[in-house]
Amino acid sequence: MSDTVLARLDGGVLKLTLNRPDKLNSFNEEMHLALRAQLERAHEDAGVRAVLLSGAGRGFCAGQDLGDRDPRKGGPRPDLGHTIGTYYNPALRLLRALQKPVICAVNGVAAGAGANIALACDIVLAAKSAKFVQAFSKIGLIPDAGGSWNLARILGEPRAKALTMTAEPLPAETAAAWGLIWKAVDDEALLAEATALAEGLAAGPTFGLGLTKRLIQEAASNDLDTHLDRERDCQREAGFSEDYAEGVTAFFEKRRPEFKGR
C-alpha cells in the first residue's frame, strides 16, 4: 500500500492524510491512485461512516507536481486533458457521490487542484493561516478539478473570475466570510475540531445525511417542482430507515440514539 496517502479507520471515521510533505503534498500518479483507492474503500466499506481529509506538514496540497513536466527536459508536450480525465475527475466524482459526510481540514496552503479538491468536500475547516490559491493562471492554465464550477456556483461570476484570473491568495477567514468554506479556526485547534466534527457526524444518522448531501448537490440543477418531488422521494427513503425508527424511539425514551447508518 502506498504511503503517499495515510489511512486509518477510527470510530467510523476514515482519516486520510495526503503525505508528500516535502512536495507540499502535490499529486503524482502514485498519490492519485492511492487517494482513489481510499475513496473507493469509503464507498464500499459499511464501517466507514465519515471521511476526514487533511494534509501532512505545512500545507494541505499544492496541486499537481510539475516536476516531471518541465518543458526544459524536451520531449512531447503533456496531455493535461488525459491527466484530468484519468486521475482528477474520477476522484472528484467519488467525493461528490459518496453518501457519507466528507470533512476537509486545510492546514496550510491549498493551491490549484489542491484548493479545488478541498472545496469539493462537504464541510471545509481551515486554519486561519491557510490560503486558497487558484494558481492556474500563473502557468497559463484554466481552473480544473471542479474549480470553475464550484467557484462560480458558490461565489458568483465576479469573485470567481477575479480569483482565477489574478491567482490572488484568498485567506481562510475571507473564504469563510464569503461562504466558500464552513469556518476558519485557530491553527492549533484545526485538527481537533475537524476530528470532533467528523466523529460526531459518523455517530449520526448517516443514511439521512447521505440523502441530504445528495439533495443539496442536486438543487443547483433542479427547478422547484422537480426538487419538491425529490424531497418527497428522499424523505420516503429516510422514513423507512432504521435510523429514523431509532431516532424517534430514542426521543420518546429520552436517551441518546444509536444510529447504524441504515
Residue pairs with C-beta under 8 A, 6 or more apart in sequence:
1 7
1 34
2 30
2 31
2 33
2 34
3 19
4 18
4 19
4 20
4 28
4 30
4 31
4 34
5 16
5 17
5 18
5 19
5 31
5 34
5 35
5 38
6 15
6 16
6 17
6 19
6 56
7 14
7 15
7 16
7 17
7 38
7 41
8 14
8 15
9 15
9 45
9 47
9 48
11 199
11 202
11 203
12 47
12 48
12 49
12 50
12 199
12 202
12 203
13 48
13 49
13 50
13 51
13 52
13 195
13 198
13 199
13 202
14 38
14 41
14 42
14 45
14 48
14 50
14 51
14 52
15 52
15 54
15 195
15 198
16 35
16 38
16 51
16 52
16 53
16 54
17 53
17 54
17 55
17 56
18 25
18 31
18 35
18 53
18 54
18 55
18 56
18 60
18 61
19 25
19 56
20 26
20 28
20 31
20 56
20 65
21 55
21 56
21 57
21 58
21 59
22 57
23 62
23 65
23 67
24 57
24 58
24 59
24 61
24 62
24 108
24 109
24 111
25 31
25 55
25 56
25 57
25 59
25 60
25 61
25 62
25 114
26 61
26 62
26 63
26 64
26 65
26 66
26 114
27 61
27 63
27 64
27 65
27 87
27 113
27 114
28 65
28 67
28 68
29 87
32 87
32 88
32 91
33 87
35 91
36 87
36 90
36 91
36 94
39 51
39 91
39 94
39 95
39 98
40 94
41 48
42 48
42 51
42 94
42 98
42 100
43 94
43 97
43 98
46 261
48 100
49 100
49 201
49 202
49 203
49 206
49 261
50 100
50 101
50 102
50 103
50 198
50 199
50 201
50 202
50 206
51 98
51 100
51 101
51 102
51 103
51 198
52 103
52 104
52 105
52 194
52 195
52 198
53 102
53 103
53 104
53 105
53 117
53 118
53 121
54 60
54 104
54 105
54 106
54 107
54 191
54 194
55 61
55 106
55 107
55 108
57 108
58 107
58 108
58 109
59 107
59 108
59 109
59 110
60 105
60 106
60 107
60 108
60 109
60 110
60 114
60 118
60 130
61 110
61 111
61 113
61 114
61 115
61 117
61 118
62 109
62 111
62 112
62 114
63 111
63 112
63 113
63 114
63 115
63 135
64 83
64 112
64 113
66 139
69 78
71 77
80 141
84 144
84 145
88 113
88 117
88 144
88 145
91 117
92 117
92 120
92 145
92 146
95 102
95 117
95 120
95 121
96 120
96 217
98 210
99 206
99 210
99 211
99 213
99 214
100 206
100 209
100 210
100 261
101 122
101 123
101 198
101 201
101 202
101 206
101 209
101 213
102 121
102 122
102 123
103 121
103 122
103 123
103 124
103 125
103 194
103 197
103 198
103 201
104 118
104 121
104 123
104 124
104 125
104 194
105 125
105 126
105 190
105 191
105 194
106 118
106 124
106 125
106 126
106 127
106 130
106 132
106 172
106 181
107 126
107 127
107 130
107 187
107 190
107 191
108 127
108 129
108 130
108 131
109 130
109 131
109 133
110 118
110 126
110 130
110 131
110 132
110 133
111 132
111 133
111 135
112 133
112 134
112 135
112 136
112 145
113 144
113 145
113 147
115 132
115 133
115 134
115 147
116 143
116 144
116 145
116 146
116 147
116 150
117 145
118 124
118 126
118 132
118 181
119 132
119 146
119 147
119 150
119 151
119 154
119 180
119 181
120 145
120 146
120 150
122 213
123 182
123 197
124 180
124 181
124 182
125 181
125 182
125 183
125 184
125 185
125 190
125 193
125 194
125 197
126 132
126 172
126 175
126 176
126 181
126 183
126 184
126 185
126 190
127 172
127 184
127 185
127 186
127 187
127 190
128 171
128 172
128 173
128 184
128 185
128 186
128 187
129 172
129 187
130 171
130 172
130 184
131 169
131 170
131 171
131 172
132 169
132 170
132 172
132 175
132 180
133 167
133 168
133 169
133 170
134 143
134 147
134 151
134 163
134 164
134 167
135 167
136 142
136 143
136 144
136 147
136 164
136 167
137 164
137 165
137 166
137 167
138 167
142 148
142 164
143 151
143 164
147 164
148 160
148 164
151 159
151 160
151 163
151 164
151 180
152 160
153 220
154 179
154 180
155 163
155 178
155 179
155 180
159 178
162 168
163 170
170 178
170 180
172 181
172 184
173 184
175 181
175 184
176 182
176 183
176 184
185 193
201 209
203 259
204 259
205 241
205 243
205 244
205 246
205 247
205 257
205 259
205 261
206 243
206 259
206 261
207 237
207 238
207 241
207 242
207 243
207 259
207 261
207 262
208 238
208 241
208 243
208 244
211 234
211 237
211 238
214 234
215 227
215 230
215 231
215 234
218 227
218 230
219 227
222 230
238 244
241 262
242 260
242 262
243 257
243 259
243 260
243 261
243 262
246 257
246 258
246 259
246 260
247 257
247 259
249 257
250 256
250 257
250 258
251 257
